[in-house]
Amino acid sequence: QVCILKRRARPPPCKCCIVSLVSAMGLVKKGDKEAEKGTEAPEDPPVVKQLKEVDDKYLELEKEYQKEIQKLAVKYTELQQPLLEERKKVLVASEDDGPKTGTPALSGFWLKAMQNHPAFEDIIQEWDEPVLEYLQDIEK
């Protein structure tokens, strides 16, 4: 179970949260061990029920948001694919007297692209460079 104060799904509230909420609302005295030890969880106060309802609505909206983001990602990936294919064709088109490996149209294109990318700039070592010059394409 996940604590209701930190939850993102709808698990039942854990005992520590119920005790904390009930104590914070002044329904139980701090030293009242018997009330804290109750075998059954007390029914949620109306304000807690109301907050759970609001949280449920929020979580439902969050699910819709994530679905829409996924739909947009798929849509734009499909729209980008022809442009990525065109870029690949341009880069691998070789001239008669040029190199036949890597990106003949622009030698070392992917090596430079990776060296200039923040995720790779510190990772690529000197001995990686000759190998990376043979890259023809990088896909997602």
WOQUINOR-V288897 format. One record per run of one state. SS is the DSSP state (helix for helix, strand for strand, loop for the rest). FROM is the first residue (numbers start at 1). TO is the last residue. If there is no record, write none. Layout:
# WOQUINOR-V288897
SS_FROM_TO / SS_FROM_TO
This chain:
# WOQUINOR-V288897
loop_1_14 / helix_15_24 / loop_25_32 / helix_33_36 / loop_37_45 / helix_46_92 / loop_93_108 / helix_109_115 / loop_116_125 / helix_126_132 / loop_133_140
